Amino acid sequence: MDRPRKGIARITLNRPDRMNAMAFDVMVPLRDAIENASADNDVRAIVLTGAGEGFCSGADLTDPGPPPGIAGLTLPSIARRAMEVLDRVVLALRQAHQPVIAAVNGPAIGGGFCLAMAADVRIAAESAVFRAAGITNGLTAAELGLSYLLPRAIGSSRAFEIMLSGRDVDSGEAERIGLVSRTVPGDDLLTVAEDLAERTASFSRLGTEMTKRLLWSSLDAASLQSHMEQETYAQLLVRLTTRNFDEAVRARRESRPPVYDD
C-alpha cells in the first residue's frame, strides 16, 4: 500500500509474474491492507489495482499455498476455510469506510472479476478483460458474491449470459453495459482513478461514508419506502449534527472550496 496523493491509499496486488493470482499469501495481506486503510482516518479514498499487465487472474492454479488456520482439519473443512478467506476480502472491500475505486489495468478473471465487482467504482484500461471463469473450469460461475453483484450492476439477462457462457467481456463492452464507469487508455488509468478518488475525498467524511453505506443498502432494500426512510435518517443525521451544509453555502458565497470539519 502506498499514498500517491494526500488522503488516498493505493493498494496494489503485486505478483505480476503470475498475473496477481489469488494465492493465500497474497489474499490475506490484501485483506489486511484493506482493513488497515479503512481504519486509517487519514485515508479518504482507496484505489485498488494490479501490478504488471493484469488486474487479477483468479485462483492460483500453480501454487496457491495453504489457507491459514487449518491444522487438524479434514479436506471439506479446509475447503470451506479457504473460501472464507476469500469471502472476507470481498466483504472488506464492501465494509471499508472509504469509497473503493478499482483501477482494472488488465485481465480480471474468475476471482479477479469478483474483486473488481466488489469495489464501489470500476474504471478500466483499454486492455481490461472480464471473465467469469469458474464455469469453464467445470465449477460454477457463482463465487465470491458475483451472482449477487453482477445482476445488480448490469441487469439479470446480461449477467446470466456472461456467467453461463464464461465468455470474455472486453473493456469497450464493459463500459457500454455499465460494468465499468469508463474505459481509458492504460497510461491514463491511475491518474483518472486517483483524480476521482481525490474528488470524493474533497467532500465531507460523514457525507461520503453515509452515501456509500446507503448505496450498498439500497441493493438489499425491501421497498422504495423503507429505503427512503433510511435516507431520511442519514440526511438528518448529517444536517443536524454537523455544520457541513452551512459551510457549503458560505463557501459558495465566498467563491472558495468548502472546508468540512463534520
FENUR-V447922 format. One line per field, one symbol per residue. phi: phi as a letter, one per 20 degrees, with the letter a starting at -180 (. if undefined). A space follows every 10 residues. Layout:
# FENUR-V447922
phi=???
This chain:
# FENUR-V447922
phi=.ccfbgnddd ddfccffcll fefffdffff gfffffffee feedbcddbc emecfaenge eebfmeffmd gneegfffff ffffgfgfff ffffegfefd deeeeagcdl ffffgfffff cccdffefcd beegfedmde eeblnffeff ffecnffffg ffffemefdf fffgffenfc fadcggfegf ffffffgfff ffefgfffff fffffffffd ffagffffff ffffffgffe dcdfffffff fffelbffde dl
